[in-house]
């Protein structure tokens, strides 16, 4: 009798709970792929892997040439950018072929690129030399170190001025486009330098500098030369072939492109305000 009463008491306690519907737990939203970074004014980027073909570039500590590093790094940077933003990324070469120096910026011009980044690796006879550098165009490369770098990367005399534009409307428009591009290149290079220091904190950064790189002279868009590091450094050189390191460069480049996009948007807004003000005066 006692056991029956105990069982009845337990049932009386449990039955109401069993009859109630279980509380619904909020379902966690499924994690989809990260949203692409969308840029409004920077729609097409050209990456220029330095050297190629019989233009070998510097020799690294592992016996690998600069032309192989620049191509591999550029391809990996392009893959990362395509997965993270809506910018179209094109390469001046996608295999080991020679591309004439002047043809590189002309390809970017023909493709109507909004930005050009020429990818290189540095080298020095002093094995301890290391660090990343960013260069934008200087009409007068008076610094001896910059002059020597241009000669090594492009060959003596290869960085000479482009053929003068004829005095035509098209020629004047081209000169104006070059002048505007060169002004924006400084801001682009500075943004790239800040991004590299922010993302690659453990790597040495040698600064943002000016040099008369021929690959930049005819570019009608913001353009810079990115020196990944010293291929001749015993520690830094091998790391430059690491895919994870390439991803860091890609992240820095995307950050710089975002800043460039903001600058272009601000310039357009100022122009529209000026045009509006002029229109109201008429």
Buried (B, 14 or more C-beta within 10 A) or exposed (E): EEEEEEEEEEEEEEEEEEEEEEEEEEEEEEEEEEEEBEBEBBBBBBBBBBBBEEBEBBEBBEEBBBBBBBBBBBBBBBBBBBEBBEBBBBBBBEEBEEBEBBBBBBBBBEBEBBBBBBBBBBBBEEEEBBBBBBBBBBEEBEEEEBBEBBBBBBEEEBBEEEEEEEEEEEEEEBEEBBEBBBEBBBBBBBBBBBBBBEBBEEBBBBEBBBBBBBBBBBBBBBBBBBBBBBBBBEEBBBEBBEEEBBBBBBBBBBBBBBBBBBBBBEBEEEEEEEEEEEEEEE
